């Protein structure tokens, strides 16, 4: 039991030194850091690349944006499955080829269904 605790003494010392150093750095910043707050509106105004901000910073995105983003991630992750199939193509033989054809067929059906539903259209057309 005694030797098990002595093995962890360097770890305890490291944790203690790290805690002391973090506390010391925070103490230094409190003691020597600036204490004044920026009260002028020009100092706290948003500033981007040399241009003044126009409008509000938080605007609402349409739900279609999130729908297209989620669909992109979904199809992108499904395409990742092609890589392990291509690596093991020779070992899988015809069974693996037919399985991948079924997988691609299901992906294609899902893509066509989304296309027909208009989920991939950024803006709805009135035509």
ABEGO torsion letter per residue (X at the ends): XAAAAAAAAAAAAAAAAAAAAAAAAAAAAAAABBABBBABAAAABBBBGGBBBBEBABBBBBAAAAAAAAAAAAAAAAAAAAAAAAAAAAAAEAAAAAAAAAAAAAAAAAAAAAAAAGAABABBBAX
